[in-house]
Amino acid sequence: MSRAEDLANKYCEGSSFEDACMERPAYIAGYHQSEKDLELTIEDIERIHTFLYAIKHNKQGVFTFTRLSDEQYQEVLRRFKTRKEK
């Protein structure tokens, strides 16, 4: 059972409304959509990398630094998701 389904079941059990379980599919769909909306992307990881570089080197305004490859950002994202699931 997914986290969304588990939470939807808890919602149904804890609700005083008789038709709460009819709302279960909408609850699950909304949960999955919010996960997608909040999910980190490669672009997010690149921005975080830029911010970390700027803070580490006390940079402000426009500056340049060596950007990682898309594959490297993808690997960072993969490792982050793996660690988060533990």
N, C-alpha and C positions, 0 to 999 in steps of 0.2 A: 504494500500500500504506500502510495506517495505521501509526502508531507501534506500536500494540499488536501488529499482525501482524508487523511487522519484529522486534520483541523476541521474539515467540513463535518465529519462524524461527531467530533466534540461539540461543534456548533449546534448540530441537530439534537444531541443529547441534553445540552444545557439550556435549550430554548424552551420558553413557556408557550410558544406558538405551536398550534397543531400542524400547521403547514410548513414548518421550518425545513423539513427534509425536501420539500418541493423546490426550495431555494438552493439546495446542495449543488446542482450542476453550475449554477451561476457563480456560486461561491468559489468552486474549484476553478472555473474559467478565469475569474478575476484574480485569483491567486497566481495562476500560471502567467497571466498577462503582467502582473506586477513583478514577477521574477524576471521576465524578459526585459521590462522597462528598466530594472535596476542592475541588470547584468553588465559586468565590465566588458569592454571591447578592446581590441588592439589599440585603437585611437586613445582610449582612456589610459591604457598602460603607457603609451608614448607621452601623453600629457603629464602623467605622474612622474615619469622619468625626467622630463624637462624641469618640472618643479623641484624635484630632488637635486638635480644638477645645480639649479639656480640657488637653492638654499645652501648647498654644500660649498659653493664657490662665491657666495655672497654677491650674486649677479642680479641686476635690476634692468628693466627695459629690454631692448632687443639684444640678443647675444646668440652666438652659435656654439654648437657642441656636436659631437659625433653621434648621429642617430644610429640606433641599432637597426638590424634588418627586420622585416616583417616576421620572418621565421623566429628570430630571437624574442620579439615581443610576444609572439604566439606561444613560445615555450614558457615565458614568464607567466602568461595567462593560464596555461595548462597547469603549471606547478601551483599557482595560487588557488585554482579551483580544487585541485587534489588535496591540498593542505586544508582548505576550508571545509571539505566534506568529512575530514577526520574528526 
